[in-house]
Amino acid sequence: MDLNKISSPSFLKGLNNKQLEALAKEIRAFLIEKCSVTGGHIGPNLGVVELTIALHKAFNSPTDKLLWDVGHQAYVHKILTGRASQFDTLRQFKGLCGFPKLVESEHDEWETGHSSTSLSAAMGMAAARDIRKGKNFVVPIIGDGALTGGMALEALNHIGHEKTNMIVILNDNEMSIAPNVGALHGVLGRLRTAKEYSKAKEELERLMLKIPVLGDKLASTAERVKDSLKYLVVSGVFFEEMGFKYLGPIDGHDFEALEDTLEYAKKVNGPVLVHVITKKGKGYKPAEEDTIGTWHGTGPYKMENGEFVKSTVKGPAWSSLVAESVRKCMKEDERIVAITPAMPVGSKLEGIQKDFPHRFFDVGIAEQHAATMAAGLATQKMKPFLAIYSTFLQRAYDQVLHDIARPSLNVFIGIDRAGLVGADGETHQGVFDIAFLRHIPNMVLMMPKDENEGQHMVKTALEYNDGPIAMRYPRGNGSGVEMDAEMKTLPIGSWEVLRNGKDATILTFGTTIPMALEAAELLAAQGIDIQVVNARFIKPMDENMLHALMKKGAPILTIEEAVLQGGFGSAVLEFAADHHYQTAIDRIGIPDEFIEHGNVDQLLAEINVTTEETVKRIKALLQKQVGTV
């Protein structure tokens, strides 16, 4: 079959199981080939090929609503809904999005890039259906890792309480981005191996149907026997206690089992949970053998052997630099503890996990819990390091404000993937953290210019004892600067002049410093003398330097790879206004819009965060100053 000619999943209705198996094989080959060039979430998608085909055969999208939690596993869905021809542009600038996207297709019912949201959204869709007296099915597909998210459990509780008609597909591959952790994972493990319970339960139900109804006593006795069997064989069937009809576990790669179970689920009144066991990376040996999440999402690779195509880099990965700096400090200070919400691999914490297993906590997909646990540790004079992506820190905003900052607890938040992250797009760009942390009292926020300053900031954060402190660091690698042999602390709120100049000043930090220095050199060739300041402490700012700059009266340009509204540039404007300075100030940064996926350099060019724009803005500021003299 030519996958590029598929326009709708309706063709699946006429295929038998043998034809479906052939289609699954073809889709796997297609995904392995395409993702070897573009990169992407290859492991999750290889695992749900049969499941996705079976769902689209059993249901009628878009009338029936299929909601993919997280969205990592939506590639097969995109192929079956007419987007195979766009896979050469997957996650590329102006190309096919790596996650479900409403504007791409009527079959994409829910946009997501963060986990644990599908059940709540499905409840909303089902409630709307019931109000309108509709009859369509609502089918959220959620992974076992995402199910540990508090929001998912809140939704399960509500759906079960309301007895809402809904078919929840639990895609259980025993691994999300990293191996799953927690008690709920243990529950699923017991269910996976509880075939005796499933068989005995079915036999008991058939027997009960044959018993004539002789009164309430017999009926209640039979129910007690059934419940006793349940607790005897499986210690507490979690989902049935939540009000769901539990079906499974079933083989997620067996079309016959999938079809029979889904058809049965469609006939059940009330919420149903179908527990499907799948193999992440199925059909591609390197991905199948992955046990730590390396093949969850990848860059390009050699299709024949799975060897990753590595780009030329100068310095260490930022995540590694920070994690290793923390690990060194942990050797000297037994109070330091590391916490991650399911990202030990992404945040390069494997070394800490190996060397300090009793001081390392992977709490699963539970950002809110991670933040408040860090606060609890801090109350006991420990020094918690919370490693968390900027985009996921958004989910723990209240915990940072209420539980960490309000009592001014000593928690070090490592904000990984700060700034634009590229291919993952809108849901993952780390551009909001400055705006949502800057206004929180007691918070210190900083970002290093290079990896050497980065290690010193780690030391600074772990020795800071006056409240919470956060360090932003980007995705990707450092520039390969020479590293000091010993880590040292930096004065809180201190800035650093990188280049002297009298005509104007650029205030910036982190990833945009090279751009500012390059612009200054271009302007110097035109006789314009520019000062460049490493404004490494975003909060508190270096007020002594700001007063000196404002009194000097030369124009100021701020640059940040973060949103302008409420950002660093806003802080500089507020300072000028509060102290009644008339200094000309302009800002470059992320505009008031969501930034889509693509190469970071392309994205920056698209929104005019460039060297050329910097030169243009400085000239405009100087021209304005001349015009007002």
N, C-alpha and C positions, 0 to 999 in steps of 0.2 A: 504494500500500500504506500502511496505517496503521501507522507504526512503533511506536506505543504498544501495539499488540496483539501484537507479537512476544514470545513467551515462551521460545523456544528456537531455536538456529540450525539445527535439523534441517530446517526448511522449505526451506533453500537447496538441498538435494539434488535437488529437482525442478525447479529453475529453469534455463532455457537462458541462453546468454550475453547475448542481447538483454534478457531480463528482469533479469539481474544488472546490466547497464549502467544500466537504468532505476532499479534499487534504489540503485546507487551515487550517481546524480544526486540522488535524493531524500534520501539520508543527508547528502550535502554541504550541501544547502539547509537541512536540519534543524540541522546543526552551526553553520553560519554564523549562523542566526537565534538559536539558543539561547545561543551564546557571546557574541553581541553584547550580551546582557543581563548574563550572569554573569561574563564573562571566562573565560579558561582557555587551555589549550594547543591553540589552534586550528590553527596551522601544521602541527605534526607529525601531527595527526589527519586533516586534509584530504589529506595525502600518502599515507596507508595505507588508504584506503577500499577500493579494489579488492583489495589484498593481504589485508586482514582478512576480507573476504567470501570470497575464494578459499580461505583457510586453513580457515575454518569449514565450507566446502563439502567440502574434501578430507579433513578429519579429523573425528573424533567427540568433541567436547568434552562432558563433562569426562573421559571415559575416556582419550582422548588428551590430553596435557598441553601447553597453549599458554602459554608464559611470556613476558611482555612486559618487556624490559629497560627500566629507568628508569621506565616507566609513563606517560610523556608521551603515548603514542600509543594509549591503551586506550579512548578514547571510542567508537569504532566497535564494538569488541568488547563494550562495555557495552550498546550499542543492540541488537546481535544476540543478546544473552543476556538480554533482557527488562527493561532498565532505562531505556528511552527516556522513559517517563512521569515519571521522576524528574529529568530534565535541567533543569527550572526551578530545582532546588535545588542544582545542580552547584557544589561548593566552598563552599556556604553552610553556616551553622551548623546542625548536625544533619541536613544534607542529603547528597546523593550525593558520594562522595569523588572527587577528580580523578585518583586513581591506583587500580590494582587493589587490592582489599581482600577478604580471605578471608571476612569475615562478611557481605559483600554478596551473594555468589553462589558457587555450587559451581564455576562456570566460571573464577573468579579463583584460579589455582593458586599464584600467587607474589605476595607483597606487596613493592613496591619504590618508591622515590622517588629513590634514588641509582643511578648508572649502573654497568654492567659486572658485574652480579651474576647475570644470568640463566643464563650458561653453567655456572657452578659449581653453581647450584641444579639445573639440568637434569641435570648429571652425577650429583648425588645421587639425583634421581628415577629416572634410568635405571638406576643401580646397584641401587636398591631393586626396580625392575621385574625386573631380571635375576636377582636373588637369589630372587625369588618365581616366576621362570619365566613372567613375564607377556609379553604380545605387543603392548601398546599403544605408540603413538608418543609420543616426547617432542620438542617443537618449541619451542626458544627463539627469540625474534625480537629481534635486537640491531641497533642502528644503527651506522653507520660511525664516528661520533664515540665512542660507548661502547666500540668495539672497541680504541681506543687505551689504555683503562684496563688497568693491569698485571694486575688480577685476571682480566680476560677472556682475556688472553694466557696466563696460567697455566692457565686452564681448557681453552683450545684445546690446549695442550700435553698435558694429561692425557687429554683425550677422544681425541685422535689416537693417543697411546701405547697406550691401552687398546682402541682400535678399537671403541669403544662405538657401538651402533646409536642414531643421533640425527640429526635433520634440523635444522640450524642455518639460520635465515633471516637473511641479512645485508641489512637495509633500508638501502640506500645512497642518501641524498639529498644527499650532499656537504656537509651542514651539520647540526650538532647544535644547540646553543643559539647558537653563533657559527660562522663558517666554520671548518672543520676544518684542523688543522695536523699536520705530522709526516710521517715517511718512509712509514708505513703508509698514510696518505692518498694518497701518491704511488703506492704499489702498486695501490691500488684505482682510481686514475685510469688507470693503464696497462691494467688489466683491463677498464675500461669501454670502452676504445677498441680492444680486442683481438679484434674480430670475426673477423679473418683466422685467428687462432689457433684460436678455437672451431670454425670451419668446417673448417680443415685437420685438426684433432684428430679430429673426427667422421669425416671421410673416411678417415683413417689407421686408426682403430679398425675401421671396416667392412672395410677392406682386410685387416687383420691377421686378422680372423675367417675370411676366405676362404683364408688360407694354411694348407696342411696342416702339422700338427706333425711336423717332421722331426728334432726333437731340441732339446736345451737351447740349442745354439749359435744356431740360427735364432731361437728365442724371445727369447733375451737380446739378439740383434742388433736385433730388431724393437723391443724396449723401449728400447734405446739410441737408435734412430732417433726414437722418440716423444719421449724426453726431450730430445734435441737440438733437435727442432722446438719444443718448449716453451720452451727457453732462447733459441732464435733469435728467436721472435716476441714472447714476453713474457719479460723478463729476470727469471726466477725466479717461478714461480707459487707464491706464499707458502702458500696453504692446502693444496695438494697435497703440498708438502714437510712440512706439519704432520700429514699422514696423512688428510686429508679428500678425498672425491670432490667436486670442484668443478664446479658446474653454473651456467652463466650467462656473462656477465650477461644478465638478461632484463628486459623492460619490465614494471614493477610495476603498470601500469595496463591491461595487456592480459590479459583473462580467459583467452583461449585459451592464450597462452604460460604463464601461471601454472598453469593446470590441467594441461597436458601435463608441465611440469617437476615439479610436485609429485607427480603420479602416478608419474613415473619415479623420483623420489627415494625414494618409499615402497618401491620394489622393490630398492634398493641395500642390500647388507649392509655395515655399518660406518658411520662418520660421513660425513655429506653436508653440504656448505655450498651453499646456494642463494643466489646473488648477485642481488638484485633492485634495479633502479634505479627510484626514485620521485621525484616532484616535491613538495617540501615546500610546503604551501599550495595545492595544485592545486585549481582550480575557483573560486578567489576572488582576483581580480586584485591587490589590495593585498598579500595574503600571498604570492602567487606571485612578485611583483617584489621582495620583501624579500631583501636580500643580506647583512645584518648580524645577523639574528636578532631583530629587533624583534617579528615576528609569531610567534615561538616560543611565548611565553606572554604574554597581554595581559589588561588590564582590559576593561571594557565599551567598545564602539565603535559608531559609526553604520553600520549594515549597508549602506546604499546607497553609501557612499563610503569606508568604512574609517577615517574620522576618529575618533581616540580621544576618549572622554568623560573629560575631565580634572576631577578634584575640585579644590576650592578649597584652595590651600596657601599658607602664609605664607613659609616659608623654603626654602632649596635642599634637594634630595635629599641625604641623608646620604652616599651613595656618591659623589656629585659633589663635595660639600664636602671629603671626605677626599682624593679623587683630585686635585682641583685644588690643594689645599694641598701635596700631594706634588710636583705638577708645578712649583709655584712654587719649591720647595726644590731641585728638579732643575736649575733654571736657575743656581743659585748653587753647586751641588756636583756635580761630574761623577762622583763615586763612587756616587751614588744610582741604583739599578736597580729597575725594577718587574717583578713576575712575577705571572701569573694562570694558574690551571688552567681554561682555556676560558671565562672569564667577563669578557672585555674590555668587553662591553656592559652586563652586569648590574652590574659594579663601576665603571662609568662611566670607564673608562680610555682612551677613544678619544683624548682630548687628549694624554695621555702618549704613546700609540702614534704619533700624528701628529708630535708635536714631537721625540720622542726614539726613533726607530725602532730604533736600535742599542743602546738601553738599556731596551728593552721586550721581554719574553718571554712569549708565550702558549704554554704547553707542552701544551695539549690537556687532556683529562680524565685528569689524572695528578697528583693531589694529593700523593702521597708523593714523587714525583720533584720537584715544585715546591718542597717544603719542603727537601729535601736539596740541591737546586741552590742555593737561597738560602743554605744553610750553606756550600756550596763557594765561593760568591761572597764571603761574609763572611770566609773564611780568607785571601782575597786583598785584604783591606782595602777592599772595596767595601761599600756600604750598601744591602742589598736590602730592598725593600718587597714583602712577599707579601700580595696582596689576595685574600682567600678567605672564602667564606660560613662562618658558624659551623657549620652542619650538615655542610659538606664538610671542615672542619678536623678533624672527628672521624676522617676516613679517614687523616689524616697524624699521628696521635697519637704513634706510635713515632718518627717522623722528628723531630718537635718535641722529644721527650724525649731521644732518643739522639744525634741529629746536630746539633741546634741548642743545646739547653739544657745538655747534659752538658759540652761543651767551652766553654760560655758565649760563644757567638758573637753578634755584633751584628746580629741580624735583627729587622726591624720587621714584625710580623704585624698586618695590618688585618683584624679580625674583623667582616666585613660581615654584615648580617641577624642581629645578636645579639638575643636575646629572642624573643617570639612573632612569627611572620610571617604568621599568618592562614590564607589560603585553601589553601596547599599542605599544611598540616596536619602530622601526626605526624612524617613523615620529614624535614621541613624546619624545624621549630621550633628556634631557636638558643638553647636553654636549658641545655645541658650544658657549655659551654666553661669557665665559672668552675670547676666541680667537677673537670674533668679537667686544667685548667692550674694551679690554685692549689697543688696539692701537688708541682709540679715545681720543684726547686731552680733558682736563678738567674733565674727568670721574674718579670718585672714585668707587671702586668695593671691596666688602667685603663679608665674609661668617662666621657665628658664629660657635663655637664648640659645643654649646648646647643652650637650650631654654632660659636660664638665660642671656647668652651673647647676644642671639637674641633680647630680649626685650631692652637691652642696645643699640644695634645697631639701632633699630627703633628710639629710643630717639636721638641717634647721628645723624641719617639721617634727622630727622625732624627739628633739630636745626642747621644743616649745611647750611651755607649761601654763599658758594663759588663756586657754580655750581652744576651739576648733581651728584647724588650719588645713587648707586645701591647695593642692598643686595640680595645675593643668599640664598635660603633655600630649603631643599629637600622635596620630597613627603614623607608622613608617619608621624610618631610621634616622639617626643623628648624622651630623656632617663629618664625623671622624676627627674631631678636635683632640688635641693632646689632653690627657686626663691627669689631674693632680693625684699624687700618690695617697694623700690623706684627705678625707672629707672634712669640711669645716662649716661652721654656721655663718649665716648671713644676717646682717642687721635687719630686723623686720621693718618694712616700709621704706627701704633704701633703694634708690634708682642709681643707674650707672651711665655716665656719658661715654658713648662709644666713638663719637666724632664731634669735635668742636666746630662751631660756626656762629656767625653773628646775625645773618639775615632772617632766618626762620628756624624753627625747631620741629622735628618730628618725634613724637612720643609713641613708642610701640613696644612690642614684646613678642617673644616666642617665634613662631614661624614667619612673621612678616618683617623681622629685623633685616634679613638679607635684601629684601625688596627696598626697604628704606635706605640702606647703605648704598645700594646700586643707584637709586634715584639721586641721592646726594652727590655721587660722583658725576653723574650726567649733568646735574645743575652746576657743579663746580667748573665743568668745562665751559659753561656759559657765563661764568663770573658770579654765580650765586652761591653764597657760603651758607651751608646748612648744618645745623647741629642735629645729631641723632642720639636719642636717649633710650636706653634699655629700661623701660618702665616695668620692671619685673614683678614688682608688688602692685597688683591691681587694687587691692585693698589690704591695709591702708596705703594710700598714695604717699609719695615723698613730698609732703607739703612745703618743706623748706625750699626744695628745688622749684616747686610750682610757684611759690611766692616770688622767687628770684626771676623766673622766666616771665611771669606776668608783669612784674615791675619794669623789666627790660623793654617790654612792649612789642617785641618781635612776634610775628604771627606763629601760630601753633597748628600743626596738623597731627591728628591722632589716627592711628591705623590699628585695626584689630580684625582677626579672623573669627568674628563672633557678631551677634546681632547688634546693630547700632542702638536700637531702642533700649534704654536702660543699661547700656554697656559701659565700657571704659571711657569712651569719648564723652558720654553723657556725664560721667563723674567729673571730668575735667571742666565741662561747661558749668556744672553745678558749683564747682569750686570758684570759678571766675565770677559767677553771679552772686554767690554768697559773700564774696569779698569785694564786690563792686569794681572788678577789673573790666576794662574795655578792650582787652586784647582780642584780636581777630583769631577765631578758632574755626577749623573745619574738621570733618571726620570722614574717614573711609572705613567701610566694614560691610557686614551682611545686611542687605536691605530688608524691608518688612515683607518678606515672602518666604515660602518654603523652597529650599534649594534641592533640585532633583539630582538624579544620579549621573555620574560621569567622572572622567579624569579630573583630579583636583585642579590642575592648571587650567583646564578648559572651563571649569566652573568659575574659578576666580576671574578669568578673562571675561566671562559672560556677565558678571556683576561688577566689572570695573574695579577689582582689587588687584591692581597691577603697578608695575614700575612706571609705566607711561602715564597712568592716571595720577600717580603721586606727583610726578613732575608737573603735570597740568594743574593740579590743585595748588601746589606751592606757588606757581607763577600767578595763579588767580588771586591768591591771598596777598601776594606782594603788590600786585596791580591795584587791588582794592585798598591797600594801605596807602599807596601813593596817591590814589584818588581822594582819600579823606584827609590828607595832610593840609 
